Amino acid sequence: MLRVIFFLVILVYFNSCETSESFTFQKRTITIDDFFDCQATDCAITEIFLLESVSESEISKSINVEIEKAASSLLNMEDDVSLNSMEKALKSFNTSYQEMKKEFPQETIPYEASINCDMSFQNTDILSVLVDSYIFTGGAHGSGNSTYLNIHLKTGKTIANEKLIKDYNNFSNFVENVFRITHSIPENQSINSTGFFFENDTFALPANIGLTDTHLILLYNQYEISSYAEGPIELKFDKEEVVDYFTINIL
């Protein structure tokens, strides 16, 4: 009996080691010059900093793919094409700029793209990555956005918000109540009564749900529910206050 217990303890120990990998991250810089001869021709202005795991494990490789895919999508200039690598995305972005410049040589201001990835939070179960971006492709101003990416550290795959939250509708109702109090919207009035523009006049959680060491962040970027002038709108919750709404350990 003692021998059986001993082998069970050893099995649990090794299984724990296999599923509790420690991840270390670094920044990787990618420039437009990596893919184009910008000395010979005019190029878009880019500044790309990707976060990547330095481990050689399959989970680490998957994490890196997820982060690069999310960052690359911000540069996608083709609605019907999915770009999952920064090389493809930068080539598409720069080619679009050069084609526009060729058509309007006197009017085209250089396209700009700035993307920076930072680790917002990490525990043994989840990695939350913040991707800040600024994209300019002409017009009065560029578009600045922040994107949260949540990755399961047991699989290396992105976790959809619907999978991250136990009862999506219940959590949405809880957040709506806080949102109304924060922005002085009476309970018996439309969610858009004070100037917001939620689709179909119905409150909705933001696409961006992120984590820090101490808080849960709910972020609406510019134009999502208010005008550009209003800027991004953010709600912050102490993680202890909302931990029970989640399917994974966020503490």
N, C-alpha and C positions, 0 to 999 in steps of 0.2 A: 504493500500500500504506500509506504514512504517513497519507494522507487517511482511509482506512478505519479505521485505528487511532485517529485523532483523534476521529472520530465515535462510535466505540465507547466511548471514554473519556467523552465528553460524555453519551452515553446512560446509562452506568452512574452517572455523577454525578447526573443528574437523577432517575433511578430511586431512588437512595439518598436524595435529598432528599424524595421523595414518600413513602417508607416509613419515615422516621426522624423523624417529627414530635415536637417537644418539647411536653410538656404541663405546664401550670401549674394548680395547684388552689387553691381557696378553700373556706371553710365557708359554707353557707347555712342560716340559722335559720328554722325553720317552727314556728309556734305554733297551738294550737287556736283561738285568737281569730281566725285568718285565715279560719276557716270557720264559726264559731258566735259568737253574741252571748252571751258568757260573763258579761256584766254583768247580763243579764236572767234567765239561768238557770244552774244549777250545771253545771260542765263537769269532765271528767276533767283531771288535772294532767299536762301533757306538756312535754317538753324535747327538741327534735329538732334535730340538727346534721348536715346532709348534706354530704358532700364532693363538689365538682363541678369539672369542668374548665372553665376560662374561655374556651377556644378555641371558635370557631364552626364548626370542621370537623365532618364527618359522624362521624368516629371519636370525637371528643370528645362529641358528642351521644349516641352509642351508649354510651360509658362512663358518662355521667350517668344514662342510662336503667337500666343494669345496677345501679348503686349504689342508686338510688332504689327499684328493684324489690326488691332484697335487703333494704333497710331497711323497706320497707312490709310485706313478708311477716311481719315480726316482730310486727306489730300486728293481723294477721288474726284476727278473731273468728268467722269463718264458714268451716267446714271445706270446704264445697262451692263456695266462691267464691275466685277468684284475684284478689288486689288488687295492681296493679302501679304505683300512684301513691300518694304520701304523702297527697294530698288524700282519696282514697277510703279509705285505711287509717285516717286520723284520724277521718273521719266515721263509719266502721264502729265504731271503738273507742269513740268518745264516745256514739254512739247506743246501743251495748250497755250502757254504764254508766248512761245515763239510763233505759233500760228496766228495768234491775235496781233502780235507786233507786226507780222508780215502784212496783215490785212489793214491795220491802222498804224503805220509807222510813226506818225507824228503825235498820236494821241495816247498811246499805250504806256502807262506807268508800270515799271517792273512788278511782277507778281512777288509776293512775299509769303513765306511759311515759316512759322516758328512753333516747334513742338517740343515739350519737355515732360519727361515722365519721372515721377518721384514715388517712392514707397510711402504710402500714407499710414499703413498699419500692417503688422504681421504677427500672428500667433502660430500655434502648431496646426491650425485648421484652415486658416484663410489669409490670403494676401489681398490688401486693398491698394490699388495703384491709382494715383491721380495724374491724369494727362491734361496739361494745360496747353492750349493752342491759340495761335493768332494766324488767320489766313486772310490775305488781301489779293483779290483778283479784279480790282477796279472798283469804281463807284466812289461814294462819299467817304466811306470808311471800311475797314476790314471787319472781320468777325472773330471775336475772342470768345473762347469756350473752355469749359472745364469738364472733363469726362472721368467718372470713376469706373474702374474695372475691378471686379471682385473675382478672385481665382481660388478654387479649392486646392489646397496644398496636398491633398491625398491623391488627386487625379491630374492636376496641372491644367484643368479646364475652367473656363469662365462659368460662373454661376449666374443664371438669369435671376432677376429680381423676384419673379414668381416662385422660384425654387428656394430662394434665400429666406423668404418670409412664410411662416406657417399658415396664417389665415390672411390672405391679401386684402380681402374686403374689410375684415375687422381692423387690420392695421391702418388701412386707408381712412376708415371712419375716425379712428383715434387721432391721426395726423390732421384730418380736416378740422376737427374740433380745436386743436392747437393753432392751426393756421388762422381760423376765424378769430380766435382770441388775440393772436399776435397782430393781426391786421384790422382789428375792430370791425369785423363783418358780423352783423347780428345773425343769430341762428335761424330766424324766420325769414331771412332775405336771401336772394340769389348770391351764389359764390362770386359772381361777377358784378355785384351791385356797387362795389367801390372802385371799379375800374380795371379789374383783372379780366383776362379773356380766356378762361378755360373752355375747351371745346365742348359744345352742346350744353354750356352752362352747368357742367358737372365737375366737381372736384376730382382730380386725378393725381396720384403720386408721381413724382418726377422720374425720368429715366435714370437719373444719376443718384444713386444711393451709395454712400461711401463711409469709411470708418477711419477714425484716428485712435490714438491711444486711449482717449477719454470720451469721445463723442461719436454718435451716429450723425452723419451729415446727409441732409436731403437738399439737393441743389437743382433749381430751375435756372437754366441759362437765359441770356437775353433773348427776347422775342417769344419764349415758350409760353409765358402766361402774362407778360406785360411788355411795355414798349422798350425800345433800345435804351432810351434815356433813363429808365428805371434801373437798368443794370441787372445782374443776376440776383436771384432771391434765394436765400438759404435759411433752412431750419436746422437747429442743432439740438440734440437730445443727449443727456447723460446716458451712457450705454447701459448702466444698471437699471435705468428706467424702462428700457425697451427690450432687454435681452430675451425675455420670454416670448417675444413675437418671432424670433428667428429659429431657423432649423439647424443652425450651426453655431458653435461657440464664437461669440464676437468680443469676449472680454480679454 
